[in-house]
Amino acid sequence: MGDAIRLDGKVAVITGGAGGIGAATARLMAGRGAKLVIADIALEAATSVVAELPDAIPIHLDLEVESSIEAMITQTVAHFGRLDILHNNAALLGPDIAQADGDVENMDTALWDRTHAVNVRGTMIACRAALPHLRESRGNIVNTVSNLALQGHLIQAAYSSSKAAIIQMTRAIAASHGIQSVRSNAAAPGMTLTPALKAAFPPALRKAVEDETLRDQLGAPEDIAEAVAFLASDAARNITGQVLVADGGCASHVPGIAQFRTFFSGEHA
Ligand SMILES: NC(=O)c1ccc[n+]([C@@H]2O[C@H](COP(=O)([O-])OP(=O)(O)OC[C@H]3O[C@@H](n4cnc5c(N)ncnc54)[C@H](O)[C@@H]3O)[C@@H](O)[C@H]2O)c1
């Protein structure tokens, strides 16, 4: 492993680090030498993740509350003396939320507002609070978005719109702060087999995503962690304002590839 990909001495805040992709990223970053703040609304689960890590603290965070987000950054700097990486990974998720978040014609205004409050407003406030410290450390931001932010779908219009807004915020920050050596990038997972998703996602729809994936398997949380840790590291020093899509190639091709695969394999058999 090249030295540039290491994170020795860096202080990273991971929002939504209590489980799934955030916890996998915390483990990977800790293994590369980072000190971590695991910030989550689920404090007990965040505390369990922290117990596995050599140098980390849990912080209770509610992304719907401005003062809670600002306190996360203040407490980080008070504890570790600096901030190098802000990884905005938390999002409003869960089976009930996903179920209610359909197309625009049937959209519930309260759900739309809450999704954008947690995902977009929350991320903006975290970035705003972190930027003075990132300027000092010549640090960076990595926002978790989604391949749903890049393509239209029947489902999750509020969620996908919020993730698209985060992509544009990522670029705006890169443009404003690049000259101060602050980078800002996004990682876009496709369907990623977290425990929560494995439990809740309908098998027939999972098969549809598998069919459109170019690898022979869906991504794991550790796969997204690799993309995030790379973007956060000095190895990515010339990369800013970008979206790194880590979806096994799902969003990279013309849809219907499974049928084409079957057709051509039949023809050449
Ligand atoms: N798993 C996937 O297939 C997938 C695909 C594309 C994008 N993503 C994105 O990856 C990120 C991580 O998702 P995950 O799949 O690991 O899910 P997850 O549910 O394990 O993680 C989300 C975390 O955010 C926290 N959270 C929710 N609301 C919060 C709030 N108001 N304040 C603070 N914390 C809050 C939750 O407690 C949870 O720990 C999300 O941004 C998600 O949109 C996931």
The ligand as a Tripos MOL2 file, in Angstrom:
@<TRIPOS>MOLECULE
LIG
   44    48     1     0     0
SMALL
NO_CHARGES

@<TRIPOS>ATOM
      1 N1        -26.8760    0.6020    1.1990 N.am      1 LIG1
      2 C1        -27.0950    1.0130   -0.0420 C.2       1 LIG1
      3 O1        -27.5020    0.2260   -0.9210 O.2       1 LIG1
      4 C2        -26.8290    2.4410   -0.4420 C.ar      1 LIG1
      5 C3        -26.8950    2.7790   -1.8010 C.ar      1 LIG1
      6 C4        -26.6340    4.0820   -2.2010 C.ar      1 LIG1
      7 C5        -26.3170    5.0260   -1.2410 C.ar      1 LIG1
      8 N2        -26.2770    4.6900    0.0750 N.ar      1 LIG1
      9 C6        -25.9480    5.7440    1.0480 C.3       1 LIG1
     10 O2        -24.9400    5.2920    1.9290 O.3       1 LIG1
     11 C7        -25.0570    5.9810    3.1760 C.3       1 LIG1
     12 C8        -25.0480    4.9680    4.3100 C.3       1 LIG1
     13 O3        -26.1850    4.1360    4.1870 O.3       1 LIG1
     14 P1        -26.2660    2.6510    4.7500 P.3       1 LIG1
     15 O4        -26.8380    1.8240    3.6850 O.co2     1 LIG1
     16 O5        -25.0060    2.2770    5.4110 O.co2     1 LIG1
     17 O6        -27.4530    2.7980    5.8220 O.3       1 LIG1
     18 P2        -27.5240    2.7960    7.3940 P.3       1 LIG1
     19 O7        -28.9640    2.9400    7.7520 O.co2     1 LIG1
     20 O8        -26.7550    1.6600    7.9630 O.co2     1 LIG1
     21 O9        -26.7570    4.1560    7.7820 O.3       1 LIG1
     22 C9        -27.3640    5.3940    7.9150 C.3       1 LIG1
     23 C10       -26.9990    5.9680    9.2580 C.3       1 LIG1
     24 O10       -27.4900    7.3140    9.3530 O.3       1 LIG1
     25 C11       -27.9770    7.5180   10.6610 C.3       1 LIG1
     26 N3        -28.9510    8.5980   10.6760 N.ar      1 LIG1
     27 C12       -30.1890    8.5980   10.1400 C.ar      1 LIG1
     28 N4        -30.8100    9.7490   10.3950 N.ar      1 LIG1
     29 C13       -29.9310   10.5120   11.1090 C.ar      1 LIG1
     30 C14       -29.9860   11.8120   11.6700 C.ar      1 LIG1
     31 N5        -31.0990   12.5810   11.5790 N.pl3     1 LIG1
     32 N6        -28.9150   12.2870   12.3250 N.ar      1 LIG1
     33 C15       -27.7970   11.5240   12.4450 C.ar      1 LIG1
     34 N7        -27.6790   10.2740   11.9480 N.ar      1 LIG1
     35 C16       -28.7420    9.7920   11.2810 C.ar      1 LIG1
     36 C17       -28.5970    6.1630   11.0450 C.3       1 LIG1
     37 O11       -28.7530    6.0030   12.4500 O.3       1 LIG1
     38 C18       -27.6100    5.1840   10.4300 C.3       1 LIG1
     39 O12       -26.5890    4.7920   11.3390 O.3       1 LIG1
     40 C19       -26.3410    6.8030    3.0710 C.3       1 LIG1
     41 O13       -26.0000    8.1330    2.7230 O.3       1 LIG1
     42 C20       -27.0950    6.1510    1.9400 C.3       1 LIG1
     43 O14       -27.9690    7.0340    1.2910 O.3       1 LIG1
     44 C21       -26.5250    3.4190    0.5060 C.ar      1 LIG1
@<TRIPOS>BOND
     1     1     2 1
     2     2     3 2
     3     2     4 1
     4     4     5 ar
     5     4    44 ar
     6     5     6 ar
     7     6     7 ar
     8     7     8 ar
     9     8     9 1
    10     8    44 ar
    11     9    10 1
    12     9    42 1
    13    10    11 1
    14    11    12 1
    15    11    40 1
    16    12    13 1
    17    13    14 1
    18    14    15 2
    19    14    16 1
    20    14    17 1
    21    17    18 1
    22    18    19 2
    23    18    20 1
    24    18    21 1
    25    21    22 1
    26    22    23 1
    27    23    24 1
    28    23    38 1
    29    24    25 1
    30    25    26 1
    31    25    36 1
    32    26    27 ar
    33    26    35 ar
    34    27    28 ar
    35    28    29 ar
    36    29    30 ar
    37    29    35 ar
    38    30    31 1
    39    30    32 ar
    40    32    33 ar
    41    33    34 ar
    42    34    35 ar
    43    36    37 1
    44    36    38 1
    45    38    39 1
    46    40    41 1
    47    40    42 1
    48    42    43 1
@<TRIPOS>SUBSTRUCTURE
     1 LIG1         1 GROUP 0 **** ****
